[in-house]
């Protein structure tokens, strides 16, 4: 029979949120083990590579700096100084209204810093290997969880048995940890999916993240570092998340490359010139989901185990890091037992109301972005114009978007 391994914190899930959690707890002095059923992805062309990007907003960047991770990520990060919202919802896909939300109006720093998810995981796995209190088990799932008032017992898919004080469920929207804790979820489906891929374009992005609204969902270009092709020429590059209804995504995927490039150039309202596909295309389902609770016996849920929302306004992972920051603060104040029930109840009270509010807000924005009727598109344009023109309202919206302290 396998010997039981004693640790302080078990993190289930090795995505960006799970790896950050493992680094944070190990850096803080807790013996930590992180397991993930998927093998690590170390390059953008690998099968299963996550081609989406993450924009770390200011509070998240400060947290990554606190846990000693930012210095490793900073050389790869692209600053996001301006968030531009474009309405192209007229009879033809051309810009009707474009408004820039400039971080300089509220801060001397950019809104955030953008990095590809596959690169984040690569750098985080490398950083974990430098921490003596951390262990990462890629290709290893969470097979069984049993919690008691005093401890949690976990069996991994490789047969390893763990005894931990705290389980952090960072294992996605179908979280095994959440299921083991008997925590239900409320799910909203939109009939949408998102295409994620990278492009080059002749017109530079100038560190502007551009969100173009027409129908079906937003078409968002997020700045990436210049892309050097096989010809050795570096060209401006962006990551794209293109949200549409399911049947339209299926049609787009069936297009050959020249036809797809023509379609995405048209959907971009030709703002950056002809777009050139330089990566594979990946598809992601779009839902909103909230766990009924964010805690259970010896268990805390973070990230998509606790909340899922459409990729609008860079809220998803930044909410996840706010979860983690709150949980870590409480654990550091109660080092003798980071999984004690009163601590976890305080964590849930601190986070759940804000999570519900933000998911509700993003749900409303997504539904507005999907509208088909021309009259509703015109109403959306007028609302955006009115909000932008009132400077105090514009500043409050930008500050709120950065994320309040949990």
C-alpha positions as CSV (number, residue, x, y, z in Angstrom):
1,X,0.0,0.0,0.0
2,X,1.3,3.5,-0.9
3,X,2.6,5.6,1.9
4,X,0.5,8.7,2.7
5,X,2.2,12.0,1.8
6,X,1.6,14.8,4.3
7,X,1.2,18.3,2.8
8,X,-0.4,21.6,3.7
9,X,-2.2,22.5,0.5
10,X,-3.3,20.3,-2.4
11,X,-4.2,22.2,-5.6
12,X,-6.4,20.3,-8.1
13,X,-5.8,21.7,-11.6
14,X,-2.7,22.9,-13.4
15,X,-4.1,25.6,-15.6
16,X,-2.9,29.2,-15.2
17,X,-5.0,29.7,-12.0
18,X,-4.0,26.4,-10.4
19,X,-0.3,26.9,-11.1
20,X,-0.5,30.4,-9.7
21,X,-2.1,29.0,-6.6
22,X,0.6,26.4,-6.2
23,X,3.3,29.0,-6.5
24,X,1.6,31.4,-4.1
25,X,1.1,28.9,-1.3
26,X,4.6,27.4,-1.7
27,X,6.2,30.8,-1.8
28,X,4.3,31.6,1.4
29,X,5.8,28.6,3.2
30,X,3.1,26.0,2.8
31,X,4.0,22.5,1.6
32,X,2.1,22.3,-1.7
33,X,1.3,19.7,-4.4
34,X,-0.4,20.6,-7.6
35,X,-1.8,17.8,-9.9
36,X,-3.3,18.2,-13.4
37,X,-4.5,15.4,-15.7
38,X,-3.1,17.1,-18.9
39,X,0.6,17.1,-19.8
40,X,2.3,20.4,-19.9
41,X,2.2,22.4,-23.1
42,X,5.5,24.1,-23.9
43,X,4.9,25.7,-27.3
44,X,2.1,27.3,-29.3
45,X,2.1,24.7,-32.0
46,X,1.7,21.7,-29.7
47,X,-1.5,19.7,-29.7
48,X,-3.8,21.0,-27.1
49,X,-2.0,24.4,-26.8
50,X,-4.2,27.1,-25.3
51,X,-4.0,29.9,-27.9
52,X,-6.0,32.3,-25.8
53,X,-4.2,35.1,-24.0
54,X,-4.6,36.5,-20.5
55,X,-4.5,40.2,-19.7
56,X,-3.3,40.7,-16.1
57,X,-4.9,43.8,-14.9
58,X,-3.1,46.1,-12.4
59,X,-4.2,44.3,-9.1
60,X,-3.3,40.9,-10.6
61,X,0.2,42.1,-11.7
62,X,0.8,43.4,-8.2
63,X,-0.2,40.0,-6.8
64,X,2.1,38.1,-9.2
65,X,4.9,40.5,-8.2
66,X,4.2,39.7,-4.5
67,X,4.5,36.0,-5.0
68,X,7.8,36.3,-6.9
69,X,6.5,35.4,-10.4
70,X,6.3,38.7,-12.3
71,X,10.0,39.0,-13.0
72,X,9.8,35.7,-15.0
73,X,6.7,36.9,-16.9
74,X,7.6,40.5,-17.5
75,X,9.9,40.0,-20.5
76,X,7.1,38.3,-22.4
77,X,4.3,40.7,-21.5
78,X,2.8,43.2,-23.8
79,X,1.4,46.4,-22.1
80,X,-2.2,47.3,-22.7
81,X,-2.5,51.1,-22.5
82,X,-5.8,51.6,-24.3
83,X,-9.0,49.6,-24.6
84,X,-10.9,50.6,-27.7
85,X,-14.6,49.7,-28.2
86,X,-15.8,49.9,-31.8
87,X,-19.4,49.6,-32.9
88,X,-19.7,48.2,-36.4
89,X,-23.3,47.3,-36.2
90,X,-24.6,49.2,-39.2
91,X,-25.8,47.8,-42.4
92,X,-22.2,47.0,-43.5
93,X,-19.3,46.0,-41.2
94,X,-17.7,49.4,-40.9
95,X,-16.9,51.4,-37.8
96,X,-19.7,53.7,-36.8
97,X,-18.5,54.7,-33.3
98,X,-15.1,54.1,-31.7
99,X,-14.2,55.1,-28.2
100,X,-10.8,54.8,-26.4
101,X,-10.6,54.1,-22.7
102,X,-7.1,55.2,-21.9
103,X,-5.4,54.0,-18.7
104,X,-3.7,57.4,-18.4
105,X,-7.1,58.9,-17.3
106,X,-6.9,56.9,-14.0
107,X,-3.4,55.7,-13.6
108,X,0.3,56.1,-14.5
109,X,0.4,52.4,-15.4
110,X,-1.2,50.4,-18.3
111,X,-4.5,48.7,-17.7
112,X,-2.8,45.4,-17.9
113,X,-0.2,43.2,-19.5
114,X,-1.0,40.5,-22.0
115,X,0.6,37.1,-22.3
116,X,-0.3,33.9,-24.3
117,X,-1.8,31.2,-22.0
118,X,0.5,28.4,-23.3
119,X,3.6,30.6,-22.5
120,X,2.2,31.4,-19.0
121,X,1.9,27.7,-18.2
122,X,5.4,27.0,-19.5
123,X,7.0,29.8,-17.4
124,X,4.9,28.9,-14.3
125,X,5.9,25.2,-14.5
126,X,9.5,26.3,-14.7
127,X,9.1,28.6,-11.7
128,X,7.4,25.9,-9.6
129,X,10.5,23.7,-10.1
130,X,12.6,26.2,-8.3
131,X,10.4,26.2,-5.1
132,X,11.5,23.6,-2.5
133,X,8.0,23.4,-1.0
134,X,6.2,22.8,-4.3
135,X,5.6,19.7,-6.4
136,X,3.8,19.5,-9.7
137,X,2.4,16.3,-11.1
138,X,1.4,16.8,-14.7
139,X,-0.6,14.0,-16.4
140,X,-2.1,13.1,-13.0
141,X,-5.7,13.6,-12.1
142,X,-7.7,13.9,-8.8
143,X,-9.2,10.4,-8.5
144,X,-10.8,10.5,-5.0
145,X,-11.4,13.1,-2.3
146,X,-12.5,12.5,1.3
147,X,-12.8,15.3,3.8
148,X,-13.1,15.3,7.5
149,X,-13.3,18.1,10.1
150,X,-9.6,17.7,10.8
151,X,-8.1,16.9,7.4
152,X,-8.6,16.0,3.8
153,X,-7.5,12.8,2.1
154,X,-6.8,12.7,-1.7
155,X,-6.0,9.9,-4.0
156,X,-4.4,10.8,-7.3
157,X,-4.8,8.8,-10.5
158,X,-1.2,7.5,-10.2
159,X,-2.1,5.9,-6.8
160,X,-0.4,8.6,-4.6
161,X,-2.3,9.2,-1.4
162,X,-2.2,12.7,0.2
163,X,-3.2,14.1,3.5
164,X,-3.7,17.9,3.4
165,X,-5.1,20.7,5.5
166,X,-6.6,22.5,2.5
167,X,-7.8,21.5,-0.9
168,X,-7.9,24.3,-3.6
169,X,-10.2,23.4,-6.4
170,X,-8.8,25.1,-9.5
171,X,-9.9,22.2,-11.8
172,X,-12.2,23.9,-14.2
173,X,-15.9,24.2,-15.0
174,X,-16.5,20.5,-14.5
175,X,-14.4,20.5,-11.3
176,X,-14.0,17.0,-9.7
177,X,-13.2,18.8,-6.3
178,X,-16.5,20.7,-6.5
179,X,-18.4,17.6,-7.3
180,X,-16.8,15.7,-4.4
181,X,-17.8,18.5,-2.1
182,X,-21.4,18.2,-3.3
183,X,-21.5,21.9,-4.5
184,X,-24.0,22.6,-7.3
185,X,-23.7,25.2,-10.0
186,X,-26.1,27.5,-12.0
187,X,-25.3,27.6,-15.7
188,X,-26.4,29.9,-18.4
189,X,-25.8,28.9,-22.1
190,X,-25.8,31.4,-25.0
191,X,-25.4,29.1,-28.0
192,X,-22.1,30.7,-28.5
193,X,-18.6,29.5,-29.1
194,X,-15.3,31.4,-29.4
195,X,-12.5,30.9,-31.9
196,X,-9.0,31.7,-30.6
197,X,-6.0,32.2,-32.9
198,X,-3.2,34.6,-33.7
199,X,-2.8,36.9,-36.7
200,X,-0.4,39.4,-38.2
201,X,-1.5,42.7,-39.7
202,X,0.2,45.6,-41.5
203,X,-1.2,48.3,-39.3
204,X,0.4,48.3,-35.8
205,X,-1.8,47.8,-32.8
206,X,0.1,50.5,-30.8
207,X,-0.7,48.6,-27.5
208,X,-4.4,49.1,-28.0
209,X,-6.8,46.2,-27.3
210,X,-9.7,46.5,-29.7
211,X,-13.2,45.1,-29.2
212,X,-15.4,45.2,-32.2
213,X,-19.2,44.8,-31.8
214,X,-21.6,43.8,-34.6
215,X,-23.7,40.7,-33.8
216,X,-23.1,37.2,-32.5
217,X,-20.6,38.4,-29.9
218,X,-17.5,40.6,-29.8
219,X,-14.5,40.3,-32.1
220,X,-11.5,41.2,-29.9
221,X,-7.9,41.8,-30.9
222,X,-5.4,41.8,-28.1
223,X,-1.8,43.0,-28.7
224,X,1.0,40.5,-28.9
225,X,4.7,41.1,-29.5
226,X,5.7,41.3,-33.2
227,X,5.6,37.9,-35.0
228,X,8.7,36.9,-37.0
229,X,7.8,34.7,-39.9
230,X,9.9,32.2,-41.9
231,X,11.1,35.1,-44.1
232,X,12.7,36.7,-41.0
233,X,10.5,39.8,-41.1
234,X,8.9,40.9,-37.8
235,X,5.2,42.0,-38.3
236,X,2.6,43.4,-35.8
237,X,0.6,40.7,-34.3
238,X,-2.5,40.2,-32.2
239,X,-4.4,37.4,-30.5
240,X,-8.0,37.2,-31.5
241,X,-11.0,35.9,-29.7
242,X,-14.0,35.7,-32.1
243,X,-17.3,35.0,-30.5
244,X,-20.2,33.8,-32.6
245,X,-23.2,31.5,-32.4
246,X,-22.4,27.8,-32.7
247,X,-23.5,27.3,-36.3
248,X,-21.5,30.3,-37.5
249,X,-18.4,29.0,-35.8
250,X,-18.9,25.7,-37.5
251,X,-19.1,27.4,-40.9
252,X,-16.0,29.5,-40.2
253,X,-14.0,26.4,-39.3
254,X,-14.9,24.8,-42.5
255,X,-13.5,27.6,-44.6
256,X,-10.1,27.1,-46.2
257,X,-7.3,29.5,-45.0
258,X,-7.7,32.3,-47.7
259,X,-11.5,32.3,-47.2
260,X,-11.1,32.4,-43.4
261,X,-8.6,35.3,-43.6
262,X,-11.1,37.2,-45.8
263,X,-13.9,36.6,-43.4
264,X,-11.9,37.7,-40.3
265,X,-10.6,40.8,-42.1
266,X,-14.2,41.8,-42.9
267,X,-15.3,41.1,-39.3
268,X,-12.4,43.3,-38.1
269,X,-13.9,46.2,-40.0
270,X,-10.6,46.4,-41.9
271,X,-9.1,48.4,-39.0
272,X,-5.7,46.7,-39.2
273,X,-5.5,45.9,-42.9
274,X,-5.6,42.4,-44.2
275,X,-5.3,39.8,-41.4
276,X,-3.0,36.9,-41.8
277,X,-3.5,33.7,-39.8
278,X,-0.3,32.5,-38.1
279,X,-1.5,29.8,-35.7
280,X,-3.9,27.0,-35.5
281,X,-7.6,27.8,-34.6
282,X,-9.1,26.5,-31.3
283,X,-12.7,26.5,-30.3
284,X,-14.0,27.2,-26.8
285,X,-17.7,27.0,-25.5
286,X,-19.1,30.2,-24.0
287,X,-21.2,29.9,-20.8
288,X,-21.8,31.8,-17.6
289,X,-21.6,29.6,-14.4
290,X,-21.6,30.3,-10.7
291,X,-21.0,27.7,-8.0
292,X,-23.7,27.7,-5.3
293,X,-20.9,28.0,-2.7
294,X,-17.2,28.7,-2.9
295,X,-16.3,26.6,0.1
296,X,-16.9,23.2,1.6
297,X,-15.3,21.1,4.3
298,X,-11.5,21.6,3.9
299,X,-12.2,22.9,0.4
300,X,-12.0,26.3,-1.3
301,X,-13.1,26.8,-4.9
302,X,-11.3,29.3,-7.1
303,X,-11.3,30.3,-10.8
304,X,-13.5,28.3,-13.2
305,X,-14.4,25.8,-10.5
306,X,-16.2,28.7,-8.8
307,X,-17.2,31.0,-11.7
308,X,-17.1,31.0,-15.5
309,X,-18.0,34.0,-17.7
310,X,-17.7,35.1,-21.3
311,X,-14.3,36.6,-22.3
312,X,-15.2,40.2,-22.1
313,X,-13.3,42.9,-20.4
314,X,-10.4,40.6,-19.2
315,X,-12.4,39.7,-16.1
316,X,-12.1,35.9,-16.0
317,X,-8.6,35.1,-14.7
318,X,-8.4,38.5,-12.9
319,X,-11.4,37.4,-10.8
320,X,-9.6,34.1,-10.2
321,X,-6.5,35.8,-8.9
322,X,-8.7,38.0,-6.6
323,X,-10.1,34.7,-5.2
324,X,-6.6,33.4,-4.7
325,X,-5.3,36.7,-3.1
326,X,-8.2,36.6,-0.6
327,X,-7.6,33.0,0.3
328,X,-3.9,33.4,0.6
329,X,-4.3,36.4,2.9
330,X,-6.5,34.4,5.2
331,X,-4.2,31.4,5.2
332,X,-1.2,33.4,6.0
333,X,-3.0,34.9,9.0
334,X,-3.9,31.3,10.2
335,X,-0.8,29.3,9.3
336,X,-1.6,26.6,11.8
337,X,-4.7,25.5,9.9
338,X,-5.3,27.1,6.5
339,X,-8.3,24.9,5.9
340,X,-10.2,25.6,9.1
341,X,-13.9,26.0,8.5
342,X,-14.2,29.6,9.9
343,X,-11.4,30.7,7.6
344,X,-13.1,29.2,4.5
345,X,-16.4,30.7,5.5
346,X,-14.7,34.2,5.7
347,X,-13.2,33.5,2.2
348,X,-16.6,32.7,0.8
349,X,-18.3,35.8,2.3
350,X,-15.5,38.0,1.0
351,X,-15.7,36.7,-2.6
352,X,-19.2,35.3,-3.5
353,X,-21.2,38.5,-3.7
354,X,-18.6,40.2,-5.9
355,X,-18.4,37.1,-8.1
356,X,-22.2,37.1,-8.6
357,X,-22.2,40.8,-9.4
358,X,-19.4,40.6,-12.0
359,X,-20.8,37.5,-13.7
360,X,-24.2,39.2,-13.9
361,X,-22.6,42.3,-15.4
362,X,-20.6,40.4,-18.0
363,X,-23.7,38.3,-18.9
364,X,-25.6,41.6,-19.7
365,X,-22.7,42.9,-21.8
366,X,-22.5,39.6,-23.7
367,X,-26.2,39.6,-24.5
368,X,-26.0,43.2,-25.7
369,X,-23.1,42.2,-28.0
370,X,-25.1,39.4,-29.5
371,X,-28.1,41.4,-30.7
372,X,-29.1,40.9,-34.4
373,X,-31.9,43.4,-34.9
374,X,-30.7,46.7,-36.4
375,X,-32.8,48.8,-34.0
376,X,-31.2,47.1,-31.0
377,X,-27.7,47.6,-32.5
378,X,-28.5,51.3,-32.8
379,X,-29.6,51.4,-29.2
380,X,-26.3,49.7,-28.1
381,X,-24.3,52.3,-30.1
382,X,-26.1,55.2,-28.5
383,X,-25.7,53.8,-25.0
384,X,-21.9,53.4,-25.5
385,X,-21.7,56.9,-26.9
386,X,-23.6,58.3,-23.9
387,X,-21.5,56.5,-21.3
388,X,-18.2,57.6,-22.9
389,X,-19.1,61.2,-23.1
390,X,-19.7,61.6,-19.3
391,X,-16.0,61.7,-18.1
392,X,-16.7,60.8,-14.4
393,X,-18.8,57.8,-15.5
394,X,-16.1,56.7,-17.9
395,X,-13.5,56.9,-15.2
396,X,-15.6,54.9,-12.7
397,X,-16.2,52.2,-15.3
398,X,-12.5,51.9,-16.0
399,X,-11.6,51.7,-12.2
400,X,-14.3,49.1,-11.7
401,X,-13.0,47.1,-14.6
402,X,-9.6,46.9,-13.0
403,X,-11.2,44.9,-10.2
404,X,-12.0,45.8,-6.6
405,X,-10.0,44.3,-3.8
406,X,-11.8,41.2,-2.6
